[in-house]
Amino acid sequence: MRPPVSRHRLQEALRAAPGAPGPSGPRIKSPDVLVAESGADLEGNGLKRSMGLFQLVCFGIGAIVGTGIFVGLSDTVAEAGPAVLVSFVLAAVTCVFTAFSFAELGGAIPVSGSSYSYAYATLGERTAFLVGWCLLLEYGVSVSAVAVGWGQYLNELLGSLIGWQLPAALANPPGDGGIVNIPAVVVILLAALLLVRGIRESARATAAMAVLKLAILVLFCAIGFSAFRAGHLSPFAPEGIAGITSGASLAFFSYIGFDAITTAGEEVKNPRRNIPVAIMVCIGVVTVLYCLVALAAIGALSSDQVAGRPAALSLIVNRVTDSALGGGVIAFGAVVAIASVVLAVMYGQTRILMSMSRDGLIPRVFERVSPRTSTPVANTWIVAAVFAVPAAVVPLDVVMNLTTIGTLAVMAAVNLSVMVLRRTRSDLPRRFRVPLFPASPLLGIAFCLYLMYGTGPATWLQFAGFLVVGALVYALYGRRHSRLAAAAQPTGEPAVSGSGAAAAAREG
């Protein structure tokens, strides 16, 4: 554990950092301070560097491929029809532009705070807090959304194996024919149990599950294309551009999670190289896979037969093979896939909260790392307990749109951050640079706003209310407890926590 560092020494470190604000300037945290205090080029805050490139790619795929394709595909088809292919491509293009920005920032500022830390280094503390607040939607609430879909495929698997299923009252949330979703709670608690054991164990489990679910989806494509009928693609876009746009907003949920790669910045070997490479590999693999799965699904059954059906991929395989065995295999893959998303996304959420706690913007309990397991144990169990509640009682469609708009807002902020950092800190080492700059991040912002528009007025109102609550939390707690603000004040030399001590911590 690092020793306490005096506020005087922290003030000197902040003043010495390029781009650091003066006492009366905006609360912008220098990238040098972020990297130094996290130990991003060494070992960070008691965390161990145990993830290589392969494990990081598997972690990214584990965070992405899950409920969005196994469960959400049928909802996307209901909006766009066979043009679901265009919807997936449109969502992918949005992700690609933003992935470029994440890749550059992840290599330049390899810390566990991800979008939150990037905003802190470019847009200021208030905006960074709101970005972190939105990440509660992307990482935290999406855990609940993903867990809700787990029960559908678990019942499909149980039905195939033993001919028995959980009662609907215990496998679905209110509004979807149930009372409480017990499987959703169980998968969240199991993921938390694995996460507190250590990052090495979690990374191995995620890698194994990622390989398995990719194999299952490839198997689905082979089965679907064996029954492909071109006539199922007509009419191609029954709802026109509006349906494609709405479908793209839903399809975007299928890509949520690729930015979780950047939350592993303090536990990855050679993060400045591996983070950008892993992001681009994951987006490429997932985009190709999603388009193939969507085409195979619509080619095997008409869009009317797929739209709105739970466990749609299992249904398609059962129809094509005229047997419940194939559907059972797909259901098993979905159970594994969705569990791996819960694991990876919960990991990302805990690391975001750890970074915010390190800066004093949320309570310090979230930054504590167990010396035995090198994991934030209390943080993990708090996250599990809080997000098990909406997973148990909130329908999937309610949280999907809200999660999507929150994620798109974060991605727009990341695209803006990469432009600001290019201007303010052109000297930072960058293993990857955004191509076609500044057109690429500007297009990323434009696509994010376009898909946000497609989520609908009701979602916008919910999101606005969510931001208002976040602004109040920052005003009442975060602003008052900010360690950056405390360090900038010329008042004596009271001890300051080592985890908030920036570069001075390394000297101490």
C-alpha positions as CSV (number, residue, x, y, z in Angstrom):
1,M,0.0,0.0,0.0
2,R,1.3,3.5,-0.9
3,P,2.1,5.8,2.0
4,P,0.2,9.0,2.5
5,V,1.4,11.9,0.5
6,S,1.3,15.5,1.6
7,R,-1.0,18.0,-0.1
8,H,2.0,20.3,-0.7
9,R,3.8,17.6,-2.7
10,L,0.7,16.8,-4.6
11,Q,0.3,20.5,-5.4
12,E,3.8,20.5,-6.8
13,A,3.1,17.4,-8.9
14,L,0.0,19.0,-10.3
15,R,1.8,22.3,-11.1
16,A,4.6,20.4,-12.8
17,A,2.3,18.3,-15.0
18,P,1.8,19.7,-18.5
19,G,-1.6,21.2,-18.9
20,A,-2.4,21.1,-15.3
21,P,-4.9,23.8,-14.2
22,G,-4.1,26.6,-11.9
23,P,-6.1,27.1,-8.6
24,S,-8.7,29.3,-10.4
25,G,-8.8,27.4,-13.7
26,P,-11.1,24.6,-14.8
27,R,-10.8,21.3,-13.0
28,I,-9.0,19.4,-15.8
29,K,-6.8,16.5,-14.7
30,S,-3.5,16.2,-16.7
31,P,-3.0,12.9,-18.6
32,D,0.4,12.7,-16.9
33,V,-1.2,12.8,-13.5
34,L,-3.7,10.2,-14.5
35,V,-1.0,7.9,-15.8
36,A,1.3,8.5,-12.9
37,E,-1.2,8.0,-10.1
38,S,-2.6,4.8,-11.7
39,G,0.8,3.3,-12.2
40,A,-0.4,2.7,-15.8
41,D,3.1,1.9,-17.0
42,L,3.9,-0.2,-14.0
43,E,1.5,-1.9,-11.5
44,G,-1.6,0.2,-10.7
45,N,-3.0,0.6,-7.3
46,G,-2.6,-3.0,-6.2
47,L,-3.9,-4.4,-9.5
48,K,-1.9,-7.0,-11.3
49,R,-0.9,-6.9,-15.0
50,S,-2.0,-10.5,-16.0
51,M,-4.0,-10.0,-19.2
52,G,-2.2,-10.5,-22.6
53,L,-3.5,-9.5,-26.0
54,F,-5.5,-12.7,-26.6
55,Q,-7.2,-12.5,-23.3
56,L,-8.0,-8.9,-23.8
57,V,-9.6,-9.6,-27.2
58,C,-11.6,-12.4,-25.6
59,F,-12.5,-10.1,-22.8
60,G,-13.8,-7.6,-25.4
61,I,-15.8,-10.2,-27.3
62,G,-17.1,-11.5,-24.0
63,A,-18.3,-8.0,-23.2
64,I,-20.0,-7.5,-26.5
65,V,-21.6,-10.7,-27.8
66,G,-24.6,-11.7,-25.7
67,T,-28.1,-10.5,-25.1
68,G,-28.0,-8.0,-28.0
69,I,-27.7,-10.8,-30.7
70,F,-29.2,-13.8,-28.8
71,V,-32.2,-11.9,-27.4
72,G,-32.4,-8.4,-29.0
73,L,-32.2,-9.6,-32.6
74,S,-35.9,-10.4,-32.7
75,D,-36.8,-6.9,-31.5
76,T,-34.5,-5.3,-34.1
77,V,-36.1,-7.4,-36.8
78,A,-39.6,-6.2,-35.6
79,E,-38.5,-2.6,-36.3
80,A,-36.5,-3.0,-39.5
81,G,-37.7,-6.3,-41.1
82,P,-35.1,-7.8,-43.5
83,A,-33.3,-4.4,-43.5
84,V,-32.0,-5.4,-40.1
85,L,-28.8,-6.0,-42.0
86,V,-28.6,-2.3,-42.8
87,S,-29.4,-1.5,-39.1
88,F,-26.5,-3.6,-37.9
89,V,-24.1,-2.0,-40.4
90,L,-25.3,1.5,-39.4
91,A,-24.8,0.7,-35.7
92,A,-21.4,-0.8,-36.6
93,V,-20.3,2.3,-38.5
94,T,-21.1,4.4,-35.4
95,C,-19.0,2.1,-33.3
96,V,-16.1,2.1,-35.8
97,F,-15.7,5.8,-35.7
98,T,-15.9,5.9,-32.0
99,A,-13.6,2.8,-31.7
100,F,-10.9,4.8,-33.5
101,S,-11.2,7.5,-30.8
102,F,-11.2,4.9,-28.0
103,A,-8.1,3.2,-29.5
104,E,-6.1,6.5,-29.6
105,L,-7.2,7.6,-26.1
106,G,-6.7,4.1,-24.7
107,G,-3.1,4.0,-25.9
108,A,-2.3,7.6,-24.8
109,I,-4.0,7.4,-21.4
110,P,-4.0,3.7,-20.4
111,V,-5.9,3.8,-17.1
112,S,-8.9,2.0,-15.8
113,G,-11.2,5.0,-15.9
114,S,-12.0,4.7,-19.6
115,S,-14.3,7.4,-20.9
116,Y,-14.6,9.0,-17.5
117,S,-10.8,9.5,-17.3
118,Y,-10.6,10.8,-20.9
119,A,-13.3,13.4,-20.2
120,Y,-11.5,14.4,-17.0
121,A,-8.3,15.0,-19.0
122,T,-10.0,17.1,-21.7
123,L,-13.5,18.4,-20.8
124,G,-13.2,19.0,-17.1
125,E,-14.4,17.4,-13.9
126,R,-18.1,18.3,-14.1
127,T,-18.4,16.7,-17.6
128,A,-16.3,13.8,-16.5
129,F,-18.6,13.1,-13.6
130,L,-21.7,13.2,-15.9
131,V,-19.8,10.8,-18.3
132,G,-19.2,8.5,-15.3
133,W,-22.8,8.9,-14.4
134,C,-23.8,7.8,-17.9
135,L,-21.5,4.9,-17.6
136,L,-23.7,3.6,-14.8
137,L,-26.2,3.1,-17.6
138,E,-23.8,1.6,-20.1
139,Y,-22.1,-0.8,-17.7
140,G,-24.4,-1.1,-14.7
141,V,-27.9,-1.0,-16.1
142,S,-26.8,-3.0,-19.1
143,V,-25.8,-5.8,-16.7
144,S,-29.4,-5.8,-15.6
145,A,-30.7,-5.8,-19.2
146,V,-28.3,-8.6,-20.1
147,A,-29.2,-10.7,-17.1
148,V,-32.9,-10.4,-17.9
149,G,-32.4,-12.2,-21.2
150,W,-30.4,-15.0,-19.5
151,G,-33.6,-16.5,-18.0
152,Q,-35.2,-16.9,-21.5
153,Y,-32.4,-19.1,-22.8
154,L,-31.9,-20.9,-19.5
155,N,-35.5,-22.1,-19.7
156,E,-35.0,-23.1,-23.3
157,L,-31.9,-25.1,-22.3
158,L,-33.7,-26.7,-19.4
159,G,-36.7,-27.7,-21.6
160,S,-34.3,-29.3,-24.1
161,L,-32.3,-31.2,-21.5
162,I,-34.9,-32.4,-19.0
163,G,-38.2,-31.3,-20.3
164,W,-38.8,-28.9,-17.4
165,Q,-38.7,-25.2,-17.2
166,L,-38.8,-22.6,-14.4
167,P,-42.3,-21.1,-13.8
168,A,-42.8,-17.9,-15.8
169,A,-43.4,-16.1,-12.5
170,L,-39.8,-16.8,-11.4
171,A,-38.1,-16.5,-14.8
172,N,-39.5,-13.2,-16.1
173,P,-39.8,-9.7,-14.6
174,P,-43.2,-7.9,-14.1
175,G,-44.7,-6.8,-17.4
176,D,-43.3,-9.9,-19.2
177,G,-45.5,-12.4,-17.5
178,G,-43.5,-12.8,-14.3
179,I,-43.1,-11.6,-10.7
180,V,-39.4,-11.7,-10.2
181,N,-36.5,-12.9,-12.5
182,I,-34.6,-15.3,-10.3
183,P,-32.1,-16.4,-13.0
184,A,-31.1,-12.8,-13.6
185,V,-30.1,-12.4,-9.9
186,V,-28.3,-15.7,-9.9
187,V,-26.1,-14.9,-12.9
188,I,-25.1,-11.5,-11.4
189,L,-24.1,-13.0,-8.1
190,L,-22.1,-15.8,-9.8
191,A,-20.3,-13.2,-11.9
192,A,-19.5,-11.2,-8.7
193,L,-18.2,-14.3,-7.0
194,L,-15.8,-15.0,-9.9
195,L,-14.7,-11.3,-10.1
196,V,-13.7,-11.1,-6.4
197,R,-11.5,-14.2,-6.8
198,G,-9.0,-12.4,-9.1
199,I,-8.6,-11.0,-12.6
200,R,-6.5,-14.0,-13.8
201,E,-9.4,-16.4,-13.0
202,S,-12.0,-14.0,-14.5
203,A,-9.9,-13.5,-17.7
204,R,-9.5,-17.2,-18.2
205,A,-13.2,-17.9,-17.7
206,T,-14.1,-15.0,-20.1
207,A,-11.7,-16.3,-22.8
208,A,-13.1,-19.8,-22.6
209,M,-16.7,-18.5,-22.8
210,A,-15.9,-16.2,-25.7
211,V,-14.4,-19.0,-27.8
212,L,-17.4,-21.2,-27.1
213,K,-20.0,-18.6,-28.0
214,L,-18.3,-17.7,-31.2
215,A,-18.3,-21.4,-32.1
216,I,-22.0,-21.6,-31.3
217,L,-22.9,-18.6,-33.5
218,V,-20.8,-20.0,-36.4
219,L,-22.8,-23.2,-36.0
220,F,-26.0,-21.2,-36.1
221,C,-24.9,-19.5,-39.3
222,A,-24.2,-22.9,-40.9
223,I,-27.6,-24.2,-40.0
224,G,-29.4,-21.1,-41.0
225,F,-27.7,-20.8,-44.4
226,S,-28.6,-24.4,-45.1
227,A,-32.3,-23.4,-45.2
228,F,-31.7,-20.0,-46.8
229,R,-34.6,-18.6,-49.0
230,A,-34.0,-15.4,-50.9
231,G,-37.7,-14.7,-50.9
232,H,-37.6,-14.0,-47.1
233,L,-35.7,-10.8,-47.9
234,S,-38.7,-9.2,-49.7
235,P,-40.0,-6.7,-48.9
236,F,-36.6,-5.6,-47.7
237,A,-37.5,-2.5,-45.8
238,P,-41.2,-2.6,-45.0
239,E,-41.0,0.4,-42.6
240,G,-38.6,2.4,-44.7
241,I,-35.8,4.7,-43.4
242,A,-37.6,5.2,-40.1
243,G,-37.7,1.4,-39.4
244,I,-34.0,1.1,-40.3
245,T,-33.1,4.0,-38.0
246,S,-35.1,2.6,-35.1
247,G,-33.7,-0.8,-35.8
248,A,-30.1,0.6,-35.7
249,S,-30.8,2.2,-32.3
250,L,-31.8,-1.2,-31.0
251,A,-29.0,-3.0,-32.9
252,F,-26.5,-0.6,-31.3
253,F,-27.3,-2.4,-28.0
254,S,-25.6,-5.5,-29.5
255,Y,-22.3,-3.6,-29.7
256,I,-22.3,-2.1,-26.3
257,G,-19.3,-3.3,-24.3
258,F,-16.3,-2.9,-26.7
259,D,-15.2,0.1,-24.7
260,A,-14.9,-2.1,-21.6
261,I,-11.5,-3.1,-23.0
262,T,-10.2,0.3,-22.0
263,T,-11.3,-0.3,-18.4
264,A,-8.6,-2.9,-18.2
265,G,-5.9,-0.3,-18.7
266,E,-4.2,-1.1,-15.3
267,E,-4.4,-4.9,-15.6
268,V,-3.2,-5.4,-19.2
269,K,0.4,-6.2,-20.3
270,N,1.8,-3.4,-22.6
271,P,-1.5,-1.4,-22.5
272,R,-0.4,1.3,-24.9
273,R,-0.1,-1.3,-27.7
274,N,-2.6,-4.0,-26.7
275,I,-5.6,-1.8,-26.0
276,P,-5.9,-0.2,-29.4
277,V,-5.2,-3.5,-31.2
278,A,-7.9,-5.3,-29.1
279,I,-10.5,-2.7,-29.8
280,M,-10.1,-2.8,-33.5
281,V,-10.0,-6.6,-33.7
282,C,-13.1,-6.9,-31.6
283,I,-15.2,-4.5,-33.6
284,G,-14.1,-6.2,-36.9
285,V,-14.9,-9.7,-35.7
286,V,-18.2,-8.8,-34.1
287,T,-19.5,-6.7,-37.0
288,V,-18.9,-9.5,-39.5
289,L,-20.4,-12.1,-37.2
290,Y,-23.6,-10.1,-36.5
291,C,-24.3,-9.4,-40.2
292,L,-23.9,-13.2,-40.9
293,V,-26.2,-14.2,-38.0
294,A,-28.8,-11.6,-39.0
295,L,-28.7,-12.8,-42.7
296,A,-28.9,-16.4,-41.7
297,A,-31.8,-15.8,-39.4
298,I,-33.9,-13.9,-41.9
299,G,-33.0,-16.3,-44.7
300,A,-34.1,-19.3,-42.7
301,L,-37.4,-17.8,-41.4
302,S,-39.3,-14.8,-42.6
303,S,-39.0,-11.6,-40.6
304,D,-42.6,-12.0,-39.4
305,Q,-41.8,-15.3,-37.8
306,V,-38.6,-14.0,-36.1
307,A,-39.9,-10.6,-34.9
308,G,-40.6,-10.4,-31.2
309,R,-40.0,-14.0,-30.5
310,P,-38.1,-14.9,-27.3
311,A,-35.0,-17.1,-27.7
312,A,-35.3,-16.5,-31.5
313,L,-32.1,-18.3,-32.5
314,S,-33.1,-21.5,-30.8
315,L,-36.5,-21.2,-32.4
316,I,-34.9,-20.9,-35.9
317,V,-32.6,-23.9,-35.4
318,N,-35.5,-26.0,-34.0
319,R,-37.6,-25.2,-37.1
320,V,-34.8,-25.8,-39.6
321,T,-33.6,-29.1,-38.0
322,D,-37.1,-30.2,-36.9
323,S,-35.6,-31.2,-33.6
324,A,-35.2,-29.6,-30.2
325,L,-31.6,-30.8,-29.9
326,G,-30.2,-28.1,-32.1
327,G,-32.1,-25.4,-30.3
328,G,-30.8,-26.8,-27.0
329,V,-27.2,-26.4,-28.3
330,I,-27.9,-22.7,-29.3
331,A,-29.6,-22.2,-25.9
332,F,-26.5,-23.5,-24.1
333,G,-24.3,-21.1,-26.2
334,A,-26.6,-18.2,-25.2
335,V,-26.5,-19.1,-21.5
336,V,-22.7,-19.1,-21.7
337,A,-22.6,-15.9,-23.9
338,I,-24.9,-13.9,-21.7
339,A,-23.1,-15.0,-18.5
340,S,-19.8,-13.8,-20.0
341,V,-21.2,-10.4,-20.8
342,V,-22.4,-10.0,-17.3
343,L,-18.9,-10.9,-16.1
344,A,-17.1,-8.6,-18.4
345,V,-19.5,-5.6,-18.0
346,M,-19.5,-5.9,-14.2
347,Y,-15.7,-5.9,-14.3
348,G,-15.8,-2.6,-16.3
349,Q,-18.3,-1.0,-14.0
350,T,-16.3,-1.7,-10.9
351,R,-13.1,-0.2,-12.5
352,I,-15.0,2.9,-13.5
353,L,-16.3,3.4,-10.0
354,M,-12.8,2.7,-8.6
355,S,-11.4,5.5,-10.7
356,M,-14.1,7.9,-9.7
357,S,-13.6,7.0,-6.0
358,R,-9.9,7.6,-6.5
359,D,-10.7,11.1,-7.5
360,G,-13.0,11.7,-4.5
361,L,-16.1,12.1,-6.6
362,I,-17.8,9.1,-5.0
363,P,-17.2,7.4,-1.6
364,R,-13.8,5.9,-0.9
365,V,-15.2,2.4,-0.4
366,F,-15.2,1.9,-4.2
367,E,-11.4,2.3,-4.5
368,R,-10.3,-0.2,-1.9
369,V,-8.4,-3.1,-3.3
370,S,-8.0,-6.4,-1.4
371,P,-4.3,-7.2,-0.8
372,R,-5.2,-10.9,-0.9
373,T,-7.0,-11.0,-4.2
374,S,-5.9,-7.7,-5.8
375,T,-9.5,-6.9,-6.6
376,P,-12.0,-4.3,-5.4
377,V,-14.1,-6.7,-3.3
378,A,-16.5,-4.3,-1.6
379,N,-17.0,-2.4,-4.8
380,T,-17.9,-5.6,-6.7
381,W,-20.4,-6.8,-4.1
382,I,-22.1,-3.4,-3.9
383,V,-22.4,-3.3,-7.7
384,A,-23.9,-6.8,-7.7
385,A,-26.4,-6.0,-5.0
386,V,-27.5,-2.7,-6.5
387,F,-28.0,-4.0,-10.1
388,A,-29.5,-7.3,-9.1
389,V,-32.7,-5.4,-8.1
390,P,-33.6,-3.9,-11.6
391,A,-32.5,-7.2,-13.2
392,A,-35.1,-9.0,-11.1
393,V,-38.1,-6.7,-11.6
394,V,-37.5,-4.5,-14.8
395,P,-38.5,-5.7,-18.3
396,L,-35.7,-5.9,-20.9
397,D,-37.2,-3.3,-23.3
398,V,-37.4,-0.6,-20.6
399,V,-33.7,-0.6,-19.9
400,M,-32.4,-1.3,-23.4
401,N,-33.3,2.1,-24.9
402,L,-32.1,4.0,-21.8
403,T,-28.8,2.1,-21.8
404,T,-28.4,2.8,-25.5
405,I,-28.9,6.6,-25.3
406,G,-26.6,6.8,-22.3
407,T,-23.9,4.9,-24.1
408,L,-24.3,7.0,-27.3
409,A,-23.9,10.2,-25.2
410,V,-20.6,8.8,-23.7
411,M,-19.3,7.9,-27.1
412,A,-20.0,11.4,-28.4
413,A,-18.0,12.7,-25.5
414,V,-15.1,10.4,-26.3
415,N,-15.0,11.6,-29.9
416,L,-15.0,15.2,-28.6
417,S,-12.2,14.3,-26.1
418,V,-9.9,12.9,-28.8
419,M,-10.1,16.2,-30.7
420,V,-9.5,18.3,-27.6
421,L,-6.5,16.1,-26.5
422,R,-4.9,16.4,-30.0
423,R,-5.0,20.2,-29.5
424,T,-4.0,20.5,-25.9
425,R,-1.5,17.6,-25.7
426,S,-0.1,16.9,-29.1
427,D,3.1,15.8,-27.4
428,L,1.6,12.7,-25.7
429,P,2.9,9.3,-27.1
430,R,0.3,7.6,-29.2
431,R,0.7,4.1,-30.5
432,F,-2.5,4.5,-32.6
433,R,-3.9,7.7,-34.2
434,V,-7.4,8.2,-35.5
435,P,-7.4,8.1,-39.3
436,L,-8.9,10.9,-41.3
437,F,-8.7,13.3,-38.3
438,P,-10.8,15.3,-37.6
439,A,-13.4,14.0,-40.0
440,S,-13.5,10.6,-38.2
441,P,-14.4,11.8,-34.7
442,L,-16.8,14.4,-36.2
443,L,-18.6,11.7,-38.1
444,G,-18.6,9.6,-34.9
445,I,-20.4,12.4,-33.0
446,A,-22.9,12.8,-35.9
447,F,-23.7,9.1,-36.0
448,C,-24.1,9.0,-32.2
449,L,-26.6,11.9,-32.3
450,Y,-28.5,10.3,-35.2
451,L,-29.0,7.0,-33.3
452,M,-29.9,8.9,-30.1
453,Y,-32.6,10.6,-32.1
454,G,-33.9,7.2,-33.1
455,T,-34.5,6.1,-29.4
456,G,-37.7,8.3,-29.2
457,P,-39.0,11.1,-27.1
458,A,-39.9,9.0,-24.1
459,T,-36.3,7.8,-23.8
460,W,-35.0,11.4,-24.2
461,L,-37.1,12.5,-21.3
462,Q,-35.9,9.6,-19.1
463,F,-32.3,10.4,-20.0
464,A,-32.8,14.1,-19.2
465,G,-34.1,13.2,-15.8
466,F,-31.2,10.9,-15.2
467,L,-28.7,13.7,-16.1
468,V,-30.4,16.1,-13.8
469,V,-30.1,13.6,-10.9
470,G,-26.4,13.2,-11.8
471,A,-25.8,16.9,-11.8
472,L,-27.3,17.2,-8.3
473,V,-25.2,14.3,-7.0
474,Y,-22.1,16.1,-8.3
475,A,-23.1,19.4,-6.8
476,L,-23.9,18.0,-3.4
477,Y,-21.1,15.4,-3.1
478,G,-18.6,15.2,-5.9
479,R,-17.6,18.8,-6.2
480,R,-17.2,19.1,-2.4
481,H,-15.0,16.0,-2.1
482,S,-12.9,16.3,-5.2
483,R,-9.3,15.5,-4.5
484,L,-8.1,17.5,-7.4
485,A,-9.7,20.6,-6.0
486,A,-8.4,19.9,-2.5
487,A,-4.8,19.5,-3.9
488,A,-5.0,22.8,-5.8
489,Q,-5.7,24.8,-2.6
490,P,-2.6,26.3,-1.0
491,T,-3.4,25.2,2.6
492,G,-0.7,23.7,4.8
493,E,0.3,20.1,4.4
494,P,-2.4,17.7,5.7
495,A,-1.9,14.1,4.5
496,V,-3.7,13.1,1.4
497,S,-4.5,9.5,0.3
498,G,-1.7,8.0,-1.8
499,S,-4.2,6.8,-4.4
500,G,-5.0,10.4,-5.3
501,A,-1.5,11.7,-5.2
502,A,-0.6,11.7,-8.9
503,A,3.0,11.8,-9.8
504,A,4.1,12.7,-6.3
505,A,3.1,9.2,-5.2
506,R,5.8,7.7,-7.3
507,E,8.4,10.0,-5.8
508,G,7.1,9.1,-2.3
